Amino acid sequence: MTYRLHFPAEVFDAYKQLPAIARRDLALVLVDALEDPLARSEPYGRDDGIIRTVAQGHVTAVLLLGHDTRVITVLTIAYAGTT
């Protein structure tokens, strides 16, 4: 079953500020994660199956997996490229 994606307003504002290539990279890994978030992400610290990371190119995001609600919440975005 597919998950839904949730961006808190402040995180979505950060997403909109990313260069186009970084937005694309992040969008691609998030779409992949919607189908199977545990298989498409890595543990963030200790593997609790809830807080995970995804990365592509120069952008990384920390995710909160709501397995009961089937919602992935993007907690933060980090960009290591140039603007």
N, C-alpha and C positions, 0 to 999 in steps of 0.2 A: 504494500500500500504506500502511496506517495505522501510525503509530508508537505505541509504548507510552510511558506517562508514569511518571517516577520522581521521587519527592520524598525527598531525604535526611531523616532524622528531625528534625534541627534546623530545616530549612526547613519541614517539615510542621507543626512546633510553631508557627512564626511564622504560617503560614497559618491555623491554628486560632485564633490570637489576633486575627485581622482581624475587623472588623465584618461582619455578614452580607452587606451590599451589596457590600463589597469582595471577600469570598470568592466571591460569585456572579459578579462581573465577571471575576475572575481565572479562575474555572472555565470561563466562556464562551470566553475567548480561548485557554485551553489546549486545550479540546476542539476548537476550530477549527484550532489548530496541529497537532494529531495527524494530520489528513488531509494537510496540505501545509505543513510548518513554514517553508519558505523563503518561500512566498507570504503566509503569515499572520503574519510577524514582520519586524522591522527589524534591520539590522546593529547590533552593539554595537561602536562604534568602526570599525575597519577591517573591511570585509566579507570575512570568511574563510569564510562559509557554515557556521560551526560555533557561534560564540558569537552569540546573537541576543537581542532583547528583544521582549516583548509588553506592551501596555498597554491598559487599559480603565478609564474613570472615573478614580479616584484611585489606582489600583494598577498597579504595573509589576513585571515579573519578568525576570530574566536567565536564559536557557536555554542548555544545552549540547546540541547536536544530534549524536547518534551515528548517522550515516547507515549505517554498516555493521551496527550492532546494531538499528537502527530504534527507538532509545530517546531520548526527550527528558528530560533531567534539569533540574529547576528548581534553579538555583544560589543564587538570592537573590530576595527579595521586598521591594519598597519600597512603603510606603503614605503618601500625602501628605494624607490627609483627617483628620478628627477622629474620636475614638472615642466 
